[in-house]
């Protein structure tokens, strides 16, 4: 009588195999994370571009009903309903207007025929994306200048190239880049 020994073989993952699987899963999750962040950043820039155009139209509408533009502020435009509610700290009685990056949004009137929408605290890459997108196809015809930090770009140089936008937004500031859009009162 022979006894046959049957070895019970249990097969599982070795540590090496488990590490490889976890590495692959990590790479996939990392790629998804980068893609989602890119889409989110593009949405923020698109939203900001639309908000700038909406604010410009609201300022022009307010100017059409007032005698002067020199005293207009972002809060005046907000109280008149010309600034999107998601930019206001309080929709019914706003005291501050902020952009999607948390920086202040102000409106100034450097001349009697122009006004400037100033965005503070814009991160470096969105600054460049915003400059390129807002001066390209479909831009407001009344846009005369874009100030990227300290680089002033006139309408004759529109659309702003990617390299010019990156150069203008290249100074790394802890609080983010200032970017300003100057419009004519009449588009």
Secondary structure as GFF3:
##gff-version 3
##sequence-region A 1 187
A	DSSP	alpha_helix	15	65	.	.	.	ID=ss1
A	DSSP	alpha_helix	74	79	.	.	.	ID=ss2
A	DSSP	three_ten_helix	85	87	.	.	.	ID=ss3
A	DSSP	beta_strand	105	111	.	.	.	ID=ss4
A	DSSP	beta_strand	114	122	.	.	.	ID=ss5
A	DSSP	alpha_helix	124	135	.	.	.	ID=ss6
A	DSSP	beta_strand	143	148	.	.	.	ID=ss7
A	DSSP	beta_strand	151	154	.	.	.	ID=ss8
A	DSSP	three_ten_helix	155	157	.	.	.	ID=ss9
A	DSSP	alpha_helix	162	168	.	.	.	ID=ss10
A	DSSP	beta_strand	177	184	.	.	.	ID=ss11
###
